[in-house]
Amino acid sequence: MPFMFNPIKTIRRRLQRSIQTKLAIVLLLVGFISLSCLGLLSVWLGKTEVQNEVGKRNREVAVLVSGQVSSYLQSILSDLNFAARSFMAVNPGVDNEPLIVFRLLKKASDQTYQSLAWIDRNGVRRSFYKGPLANMENQDSNSGSSLLDQRPLDMSNDPAFLTTKTGKPYYSPVTFTPDGLDPVIFLAVPILDNNNTFMGSLIVEANLKKVLEIVNSVKSDRTTVTILVDENSTVIASSTPEGIGNKLPDDQLKRSINGQVGSTEFTNRTGDLYLAGFAPVTEIAGWNVIVAQAASEALSGITRMALIALAVVIVAIILISFIAILLSKTITRPVRELAIAANRITTTGSLDEQIPITSQDEVGELSAAFNGMILALRKTRQALEHWNRELGHKVEVRTVELTRTNEKLELINDQLERANLHKSQFLANMSHELRTPLNAIIGFSEVLQDQVFGDLNEKQLRYITNILTSGRHLLNLVNDVLDLSKVEAGKMELHWEEFSARQSIGEVITQLGTLAYKKELKINFEVSPDLDQIMADKGRFRQILYNLVSNAIKFTPQGGMVKIAAKIQPENEAGASCALFQVEDSGIGISAEHLETIFESFRQVDNSYSRQYQGTGLGLALTRKLVEMHGGKIWVNSTPGVGSTFSFTIPAVTPNLPTFAKKPEELPIKSL
């Protein structure tokens, strides 16, 4: 595969491995960004200043031109008002001599007035003259009157008549001469008598060629244009004749020149940007003068300045590049020497290196610190070697001591195991030897209690009953000791079988019914319909349940309640179903600190109420071991003064209720 040069990867690798390159690039970027920002800021400020100055100049020129146009229109209006007043002064009350009024306006030496009409107070046009009024110069009254059109014409709805009838002058929209070069406007003024009574209207058609001359009188560069627009944004006059009669091209400009003096920017039809100043013509509402200059011409100086700034930035960047490279080499050379020395120490492990100090700046301080670090490492290594030797010696001594201690512990453990085995064997043998005479005592006591060999008096019967009760209690104690010894010695075996949990619960309740009856306790049990068959040692299961129920009866006060509940528990981690059994009482309860100790051998809760009853604390310990042998677990929840709930689990066979199982109400005892 041919070698492919990747410049981006090369630069990235160089940046990762060289501080000099990073430092040079950082210095270069700082200089470039600073100079670029300075140049851009200068260009932007210069451009803003030029735009403001151009806008201000154009605005001032627009104000000047609008003032001249307003003066010219005011002069026309003054002529008309003078003629209207003169008409009433020269010929008051005469309505059919308009030639006098026409000749009052013939003084206009230019071609401003192109036609004139007189309308009486009723809105009827009485006389109309078409043509320059200067042509009436050499005509007498009779010949002049032949140029008039004196046919009556109703103009009562004409805007000029309606406006002047209110006493205001009238300005018509601008039109253009047939050649399209000169703008034309109709002006009208009211004719009033000495009492300011409306006597008619005087209408004149004025050629605004003078306005074109005013607009073209603005001397500027070739990219500056001056235009006059009317209220419809139509160009009336312009320094570029081809624009006369057109609409303004930019809506933004139309909105900006809303009868105000100001500056703005707009784009013409060809897309060129212009900087414009504008001012209204105060004489006619909606007329505005706009002076605009091409932005490219106005900002040509800024463009040259930007090119000069760019050249300065490029030269400065080249100089900064050389300075950055030299400076980075000066700074990184000592750092590189430190790196080489550190690498040599790492590779060889020698701490005899010393970096020469050539400067008193931060790099010199770094070199001195590096030399100090090497010296400290050298001392640390020597100390570590000394302590390693000491530690090795101590470890050897300690190892010998631990070996001897372990041998002694093994010997003691063997002795303890043998002693524990002898204890279990002794307890098992003694329990077996004790049960034989106890069974004889219990048997003969039962015979005497039944009075088989003769009647007994009350005192004798009471003594025999005490002997029988004590014998049975002692036999139960011996049985518990024997069972616990078998469990601890690992000699107890479970005989697994399937049997009805419901039936076994009923048998235990029946067995303990007499004891509950004496204390007036109520025993209830509730077995879930989906639970019946369980897999366990039937005898040991009854022993577990017997111990828990008998304890509940023992520690429940007179008239209390004991409740037995059983149900299927959800599958455990191994995926097997379990039966959950709970024995709840309303007894004295157990405090939180004793909840775990009650399951220990030969432990009883130190409670004044519990001391009323005999016991060695073997029942719950044996019960816990039997539950654990079945693969279940046992726990207790209790509140002092309220009662306790003992719960344990046993493997269940199936959640289905067999057809041969008895229903709860068919059991011998449901409640006592």
C-alpha positions in Angstrom: 0.0 0.0 0.0 1.6 3.4 -1.0 2.4 5.9 1.7 -0.3 8.5 2.2 0.7 11.8 3.9 -2.0 13.1 6.2 -1.2 16.7 7.2 -4.0 16.9 9.9 -2.8 13.8 11.7 0.8 15.0 11.5 -0.1 18.4 13.0 -2.2 16.7 15.7 0.7 14.4 16.6 3.0 17.3 16.7 0.7 19.2 19.0 0.4 16.3 21.4 4.2 15.8 21.7 5.7 19.3 21.5 5.1 22.2 23.9 7.2 24.3 21.6 4.7 23.9 18.8 1.7 24.5 21.1 3.4 27.7 22.5 4.2 29.0 19.0 0.7 28.4 17.8 -0.8 30.1 20.9 1.4 33.1 20.5 0.6 33.2 16.8 -3.2 32.9 17.4 -3.0 35.6 20.1 -1.3 38.0 17.7 -3.5 37.1 14.8 -6.7 37.5 16.8 -5.6 40.7 18.4 -4.5 42.4 15.1 -7.5 41.0 13.2 -9.9 42.4 15.9 -8.1 45.7 15.9 -8.2 45.9 12.1 -11.9 44.9 11.9 -12.8 47.4 14.6 -11.0 50.2 12.8 -12.7 49.4 9.5 -16.1 49.1 11.2 -15.7 52.4 13.1 -14.4 54.1 9.9 -17.3 52.7 7.9 -19.8 53.8 10.5 -18.3 57.3 10.6 -18.4 57.6 6.8 -22.0 56.4 6.6 -23.0 58.9 9.3 -21.2 61.8 7.6 -22.6 60.9 4.2 -26.1 60.5 5.6 -25.8 63.9 7.4 -24.5 65.6 4.3 -27.3 64.2 2.1 -29.9 65.1 4.7 -28.6 68.7 4.8 -28.7 68.9 0.9 -32.2 67.4 1.0 -33.3 70.1 3.4 -31.8 72.8 1.2 -33.5 71.6 -2.0 -36.8 71.1 -0.3 -36.7 74.7 1.0 -36.0 76.0 -2.6 -38.9 73.9 -4.0 -41.2 75.1 -1.2 -40.2 78.8 -2.0 -40.9 78.3 -5.7 -44.4 76.8 -5.0 -45.1 79.6 -2.5 -44.2 82.2 -5.2 -46.7 80.6 -7.6 -49.3 80.6 -4.8 -48.6 84.2 -4.0 -49.1 85.2 -7.7 -52.5 83.5 -7.7 -53.6 85.1 -4.5 -52.5 88.5 -5.8 -54.4 88.0 -9.0 -57.5 86.9 -7.0 -57.4 90.0 -4.8 -56.7 92.2 -7.8 -59.6 90.8 -9.6 -62.1 92.0 -6.9 -60.3 95.3 -6.5 -60.2 96.2 -10.2 -63.6 95.0 -11.2 -65.7 94.4 -8.1 -69.1 92.8 -8.7 -68.4 92.1 -12.3 -68.5 88.5 -13.2 -67.9 88.6 -17.0 -64.5 90.3 -17.5 -61.9 87.6 -16.8 -59.4 89.1 -19.2 -58.4 91.6 -16.5 -57.4 88.7 -14.2 -55.6 86.9 -17.0 -53.5 89.9 -17.8 -52.5 90.2 -14.1 -50.6 86.9 -14.6 -49.1 87.7 -17.9 -46.1 89.3 -16.1 -44.6 85.8 -15.9 -41.8 86.0 -18.3 -41.1 82.3 -18.2 -43.4 79.6 -19.4 -44.7 78.6 -16.0 -48.4 79.2 -16.5 -49.9 77.0 -19.3 -53.6 77.6 -18.8 -56.0 79.5 -16.5 -59.7 79.1 -15.6 -62.2 81.2 -13.6 -65.1 79.5 -11.8 -67.9 81.6 -10.3 -69.3 81.2 -6.8 -71.9 78.6 -8.1 -69.2 76.3 -9.5 -69.7 77.2 -13.2 -66.6 77.8 -15.2 -67.0 81.2 -16.9 -63.7 81.6 -18.8 -60.9 79.3 -19.7 -57.6 80.1 -21.5 -55.3 77.4 -22.8 -51.7 78.4 -23.7 -48.8 80.4 -22.2 -50.1 83.5 -20.6 -47.2 85.5 -22.0 -48.9 85.2 -25.5 -51.5 87.7 -24.3 -48.7 90.5 -24.1 -49.6 92.3 -27.4 -53.4 91.6 -27.6 -56.1 94.1 -26.8 -59.3 93.4 -25.0 -61.3 92.3 -28.1 -58.7 90.2 -29.8 -57.6 88.8 -26.4 -61.1 87.7 -25.6 -61.2 85.8 -28.8 -58.6 83.4 -27.3 -61.0 82.6 -24.4 -63.4 79.8 -24.0 -66.3 81.4 -22.3 -68.8 78.6 -22.6 -70.4 77.8 -19.2 -69.2 74.5 -17.8 -70.5 73.0 -14.5 -67.5 72.3 -12.2 -69.3 72.3 -8.9 -68.0 68.7 -8.1 -64.4 69.4 -9.2 -61.9 68.9 -6.3 -60.3 72.3 -7.1 -63.6 74.1 -6.6 -64.7 72.1 -3.5 -61.3 72.7 -1.8 -61.1 76.5 -2.6 -64.8 76.9 -1.5 -63.6 76.1 2.0 -61.0 78.9 1.8 -58.0 76.6 1.2 -55.6 76.4 -1.8 -55.7 73.3 -3.9 -52.8 71.3 -5.4 -53.6 68.6 -8.0 -51.6 65.4 -8.5 -48.6 65.8 -10.7 -48.8 65.0 -14.4 -46.2 65.3 -17.2 -46.1 67.1 -20.5 -46.7 65.0 -23.6 -43.0 64.6 -24.2 -42.8 63.3 -20.6 -40.0 65.7 -19.5 -41.7 68.4 -17.5 -44.0 67.9 -14.5 -47.3 69.8 -14.5 -49.6 70.7 -11.6 -52.9 72.5 -11.3 -53.2 75.1 -8.5 -56.4 76.8 -7.4 -57.1 79.7 -4.9 -60.4 81.2 -3.7 -61.6 84.6 -4.9 -62.8 86.6 -1.8 -64.4 90.0 -1.5 -63.6 92.6 1.1 -65.8 90.7 3.6 -63.9 87.4 2.8 -67.0 86.1 1.1 -66.3 83.4 -1.5 -66.8 84.8 -5.0 -65.3 82.0 -7.1 -62.1 80.1 -7.8 -59.0 80.8 -9.9 -57.3 77.7 -11.4 -53.9 77.8 -13.1 -51.9 75.0 -14.8 -48.2 75.4 -13.8 -45.2 73.9 -15.6 -42.7 72.8 -12.9 -39.7 72.9 -15.1 -38.2 75.3 -12.6 -38.3 72.5 -10.1 -36.2 70.3 -12.4 -33.7 73.1 -12.5 -33.6 73.3 -8.7 -33.1 69.6 -8.4 -30.4 69.6 -11.1 -28.6 72.5 -9.5 -27.2 70.1 -6.8 -23.6 69.6 -7.8 -22.1 66.3 -6.7 -20.2 63.2 -7.9 -21.5 60.9 -10.6 -23.0 58.4 -8.1 -25.1 60.9 -6.2 -28.8 61.4 -7.3 -31.3 64.0 -6.2 -35.0 63.2 -6.6 -38.4 64.8 -5.7 -41.3 62.5 -5.1 -45.0 63.2 -4.5 -47.4 61.6 -2.1 -47.7 58.5 -4.3 -43.9 57.9 -4.2 -43.7 58.9 -7.9 -40.6 60.7 -9.0 -41.5 64.3 -10.1 -38.0 65.5 -10.7 -34.6 63.8 -10.7 -31.0 64.6 -11.5 -31.2 61.4 -13.7 -33.9 62.1 -16.3 -34.5 58.4 -16.9 -36.0 58.1 -13.4 -38.7 60.7 -13.8 -42.2 59.3 -13.6 -41.2 56.0 -12.0 -42.1 54.7 -8.5 -39.6 54.5 -5.6 -38.0 51.0 -5.8 -37.6 50.3 -2.1 -40.5 49.9 0.4 -38.2 50.6 3.3 -37.4 54.0 1.8 -41.1 54.7 1.4 -41.7 54.0 5.0 -38.7 56.1 6.2 -39.6 59.3 4.4 -43.0 59.7 6.1 -42.9 63.5 6.3 -39.7 63.6 8.3 -36.1 64.7 8.0 -33.7 61.9 8.3 -31.2 59.4 6.8 -31.6 55.8 5.7 -30.3 53.1 3.3 -32.0 51.5 0.4 -31.3 49.2 -2.6 -32.2 50.3 -6.2 -33.6 48.0 -8.9 -30.1 46.8 -9.9 -29.3 45.8 -6.3 -26.9 48.6 -5.5 -26.9 50.0 -1.9 -27.4 53.7 -1.5 -27.0 56.0 1.5 -29.8 58.6 1.5 -30.9 61.7 3.3 -34.5 63.0 2.9 -36.6 66.1 3.9 -40.3 67.0 3.3 -41.5 69.8 1.1 -43.5 71.8 3.6 -45.7 73.5 1.0 -47.4 70.4 -0.3 -48.1 67.4 2.0 -46.5 64.1 0.9 -43.8 65.7 -1.3 -40.2 64.8 -0.3 -36.7 65.5 -1.5 -34.3 62.5 -1.5 -30.5 62.9 -1.9 -28.8 59.5 -2.3 -25.2 58.4 -3.0 -23.9 54.9 -3.9 -22.4 53.2 -0.9 -19.6 51.8 -3.0 -18.5 55.3 -3.9 -19.0 56.7 -0.4 -17.0 53.8 1.2 -14.3 53.6 -1.4 -11.9 55.2 1.1 -12.8 52.6 3.7 -12.1 49.8 1.2 -8.6 51.2 0.7 -8.1 51.5 4.4 -9.2 47.8 4.9 -6.7 46.7 2.3 -4.0 48.6 4.0 -5.0 47.1 7.4 -5.0 43.6 5.8 -1.5 44.2 4.5 -0.3 45.4 7.9 -1.9 42.4 9.7 -0.2 40.0 7.3 3.2 41.6 7.9 2.6 41.7 11.6 1.6 38.0 11.6 4.9 37.1 9.8 6.9 39.0 12.4 4.9 37.5 15.3 5.6 34.0 13.8 9.3 34.5 13.9 9.1 35.9 17.4 6.9 33.1 18.6 9.2 30.4 17.2 12.3 32.0 18.9 10.5 32.6 22.2 9.1 29.1 22.3 12.5 27.6 21.7 14.0 29.7 24.5 11.3 28.6 26.9 11.1 24.9 25.9 14.8 24.1 25.6 15.3 23.9 29.4 12.1 22.0 29.8 13.2 19.5 27.2 16.5 19.0 29.0 14.5 18.3 32.2 12.4 15.8 30.4 15.5 14.0 29.0 17.0 13.8 32.4 13.8 12.5 34.0 13.5 9.9 31.2 17.1 8.8 31.9 16.3 8.4 35.6 13.2 6.4 34.8 15.1 4.1 32.4 18.3 3.5 34.3 17.1 4.1 37.9 20.1 6.2 38.6 19.6 9.1 40.9 23.0 10.7 40.2 21.6 13.2 37.6 22.0 16.9 38.1 20.5 19.6 35.8 22.7 22.6 35.2 21.0 25.9 36.2 21.5 28.5 33.5 19.0 31.2 34.5 17.3 32.7 37.5 13.8 32.8 36.1 11.0 30.3 36.6 12.8 27.8 34.4 15.8 28.1 36.7 13.6 27.6 39.7 12.1 24.5 38.0 15.6 23.1 37.4 16.6 23.7 41.1 13.4 22.0 42.3 14.1 19.1 40.0 17.7 18.7 41.5 16.2 18.9 45.0 13.6 16.2 44.1 16.5 13.9 42.9 18.3 14.5 46.2 15.2 13.8 48.2 14.5 10.6 46.1 18.1 9.5 46.8 17.6 9.9 50.5 14.2 8.2 50.4 15.6 5.2 48.5 18.4 4.8 51.1 15.8 5.0 53.9 13.5 2.5 52.1 16.4 0.0 51.6 17.1 0.3 55.4 13.5 -0.2 56.4 13.1 -3.1 53.9 16.0 -4.9 55.6 14.4 -4.2 59.0 11.0 -5.2 57.8 12.3 -8.5 56.3 13.9 -9.4 59.6 10.6 -8.6 61.5 8.6 -10.6 59.0 10.8 -13.6 59.5 10.5 -13.4 63.3 6.7 -12.8 63.1 6.3 -15.7 60.7 8.0 -18.1 63.2 5.7 -16.8 66.0 2.6 -17.2 63.8 3.6 -20.7 62.9 3.9 -21.6 66.5 0.6 -19.9 67.4 -1.2 -21.7 64.6 0.1 -25.1 65.8 -1.2 -24.3 69.3 -4.6 -23.2 67.9 -4.9 -26.4 65.9 -4.2 -28.4 69.0 -6.8 -26.4 71.0 -9.4 -26.8 68.2 -8.9 -30.6 68.1 -9.3 -30.7 71.9 -12.5 -28.5 71.7 -13.9 -30.7 68.9 -13.3 -33.8 71.0 -14.7 -32.1 74.1 -17.8 -31.0 72.1 -18.2 -34.5 70.7 -17.9 -36.0 74.2 -20.4 -33.5 75.5 -22.9 -34.4 72.8 -22.4 -38.1 73.3 -22.7 -37.6 77.1 -25.9 -35.7 76.7 -27.3 -38.2 74.3 -26.4 -41.1 76.6 -27.6 -39.4 79.7 -30.9 -38.4 78.1 -31.4 -42.0 77.0 -30.6 -43.2 80.5 -32.9 -40.6 82.1 -35.9 -41.4 79.9 -36.3 -45.0 81.2 -36.9 -44.1 84.9 -38.9 -41.1 83.9 -41.2 -43.1 81.8 -41.7 -45.5 84.8 -42.4 -42.6 87.1 -44.9 -41.1 84.6 -46.6 -44.5 84.1 -47.0 -45.3 87.8 -48.2 -41.8 88.4 -50.9 -42.1 85.8 -52.0 -45.4 87.3 -52.2 -43.9 90.8 -54.0 -40.8 89.3 -56.6 -43.1 87.7 -57.1 -44.8 91.2 -56.8 -48.3 89.7 -55.6 -49.8 93.0 -57.9 -47.8 95.3 -59.3 -44.4 96.1 -57.1 -41.5 97.1 -58.0 -38.5 99.2 -57.8 -35.0 97.9 -54.3 -34.3 99.2 -52.9 -37.6 97.8 -54.5 -36.9 94.4 -52.9 -33.4 94.4 -49.5 -34.8 95.2 -49.8 -37.5 92.5 -50.8 -34.8 89.9 -47.8 -32.7 90.8 -45.5 -35.7 90.4 -47.1 -36.5 87.0 -46.8 -32.9 85.8 -43.1 -32.6 86.9 -42.3 -35.9 85.3 -43.8 -35.0 82.0 -42.0 -31.6 82.1 -38.7 -33.3 82.8 -39.3 -35.8 80.0 -39.9 -33.0 77.5 -36.7 -31.3 78.7 -34.7 -34.5 78.3 -36.2 -35.0 74.8 -35.2 -31.4 73.8 -31.7 -32.0 75.1 -31.5 -35.3 73.2 -32.8 -33.7 69.9 -30.5 -30.7 70.2 -27.5 -33.0 70.9 -28.4 -35.1 67.8 -28.6 -32.0 65.6 -25.3 -30.7 66.8 -23.6 -34.1 66.5 -25.1 -34.4 63.0 -26.9 -37.6 63.8 -30.5 -36.4 63.3 -32.0 -37.5 60.0 -35.3 -36.3 58.5 -37.9 -38.7 57.1 -39.3 -36.7 54.1 -42.9 -37.4 53.1 -45.9 -35.6 51.6 -48.7 -34.9 54.1 -51.5 -32.4 54.7 -50.4 -29.2 56.4 -54.0 -28.4 57.2 -54.5 -31.7 59.1 -51.2 -31.4 61.0 -52.2 -27.9 62.2 -55.5 -29.3 63.4 -53.8 -32.1 65.3 -51.5 -29.6 67.1 -54.4 -27.4 68.1 -56.3 -30.4 69.4 -53.2 -31.5 71.4 -52.9 -28.0 73.0 -56.6 -27.4 73.4 -56.7 -28.3 77.0 -53.9 -25.8 77.9 -55.6 -23.1 75.9 -58.9 -23.8 77.5 -57.5 -23.4 81.0 -56.3 -19.9 80.1 -59.5 -19.1 78.3 -57.6 -18.4 75.1 -59.1 -18.4 71.6 -57.1 -20.2 68.9 -58.0 -19.5 65.3 -56.3 -20.8 62.1 -56.6 -19.8 58.5 -55.1 -21.9 55.7 -55.0 -20.6 52.1 -57.2 -22.7 49.7 -54.2 -23.3 47.4 -52.1 -24.9 50.2 -52.4 -28.4 51.6 -49.6 -30.9 50.7 -46.1 -30.0 52.0 -42.8 -31.9 51.8 -41.2 -32.4 55.2 -40.6 -34.7 58.2 -44.1 -34.9 59.6 -43.1 -35.5 63.2 -40.5 -32.7 63.1 -43.0 -30.4 61.4 -45.5 -31.0 64.2 -42.7 -30.5 66.8 -41.9 -27.1 65.2 -45.5 -26.0 65.2 -46.1 -27.4 68.7 -43.1 -25.5 70.2 -44.3 -22.2 68.6 -48.0 -22.6 69.5 -47.2 -23.8 73.1 -44.9 -20.7 73.6 -47.7 -18.5 72.3 -50.1 -20.0 74.7 -47.6 -19.8 77.6 -46.8 -16.1 77.1 -50.3 -14.9 76.3 -52.3 -13.5 79.3 -55.7 -14.8 80.4 -58.4 -14.3 77.7 -56.0 -13.6 74.9 -55.9 -14.8 71.3 -53.5 -17.1 69.3 -53.8 -17.2 65.4 -52.2 -19.7 63.0 -52.0 -18.8 59.3 -50.6 -20.7 56.3 -50.2 -19.7 52.6 -48.1 -20.3 49.5 -45.2 -17.9 49.3 -43.9 -16.7 45.9 -41.0 -18.6 44.4 -37.6 -18.1 46.0 -34.3 -17.5 44.2 -34.0 -21.2 43.4 -37.5 -21.2 41.7 -39.1 -23.4 44.4 -42.5 -22.7 46.0 -42.6 -22.6 49.8 -45.3 -22.7 52.4 -45.3 -19.8 54.8 -46.6 -20.5 58.4 -47.3 -17.8 60.9 -48.1 -18.1 64.7 -49.4 -14.8 66.0 -50.3 -14.1 69.7 -51.5 -11.1 71.8 -48.9 -11.8 74.5 -46.3 -9.8 76.4 -44.1 -9.3 73.2 -40.3 -9.2 72.9 -38.1 -6.1 72.8 -36.0 -5.4 69.7 -32.7 -6.2 71.4 -33.8 -9.7 72.2 -35.3 -10.7 68.8 -32.1 -12.6 67.8 -31.0 -14.0 71.2 -34.2 -15.9 71.8 -33.1 -18.4 69.1 -29.8 -19.2 71.0 -29.5 -22.3 73.2 -30.2 -21.9 76.9 -31.2 -18.3 76.5 -34.5 -16.8 77.8 -35.7 -13.2 77.7 -35.1 -11.6 81.1 -38.7 -10.6 81.7 -40.6 -10.6 85.0 -43.6 -12.2 83.3 -41.7 -14.9 81.5 -40.0 -15.9 84.8 -43.3 -17.2 86.1 -42.8 -20.2 83.7 -40.2 -22.9 83.7 -37.9 -23.4 80.8 -34.3 -23.8 79.7 -34.5 -21.9 76.4 -34.0 -25.0 74.2 -37.4 -24.9 72.5 -36.8 -22.0 70.0 -33.1 -23.0 69.5 -34.2 -26.6 68.5 -37.1 -25.1 66.4 -34.7 -22.9 64.4 -32.4 -25.8 63.7 -35.3 -28.1 62.6 -36.6 -25.3 60.2 -33.1 -24.8 58.7 -32.7 -28.6 58.3 -35.8 -28.5 56.1 -34.2 -25.7 54.0 -36.4 -23.0 55.4 -35.9 -20.0 57.6 -37.6 -18.6 60.7 -37.9 -15.0 62.0 -40.0 -13.1 64.5 -41.7 -9.6 64.5 -42.8 -8.4 68.0 -43.9 -5.3 69.8 -43.7 -5.3 73.6 -47.1 -5.2 75.2 -48.9 -6.0 71.9 -47.8 -9.4 70.8 -45.4 -11.4 68.6 -45.6 -13.1 65.2 -43.3 -16.1 64.5 -43.0 -17.0 60.8 -41.2 -19.9 59.1 -41.1 -21.5 55.7 -41.3 -25.2 54.6 -41.1 -26.6 51.0 -44.5 -26.9 49.4 -45.4 -29.8 47.0 -48.0 -28.2 44.8 -50.3 -25.2 44.9 -53.3 -27.3 43.9 -55.7 -28.6 46.7 -56.0 -32.5 46.4 -59.5 -33.9 46.4 -58.9 -36.0 49.5 -57.9 -33.0 51.6 -60.4 -31.9 54.3 -61.9 -28.5 54.3 -61.2 -26.2 57.3 -64.7 -26.8 58.8 -64.2 -30.6 58.7 -61.2 -30.5 61.0 -61.7 -31.6 64.6 -61.1 -28.2 66.1 -61.2 -24.9 64.3 -61.3 -22.5 67.3 -61.2 -22.8 71.0 
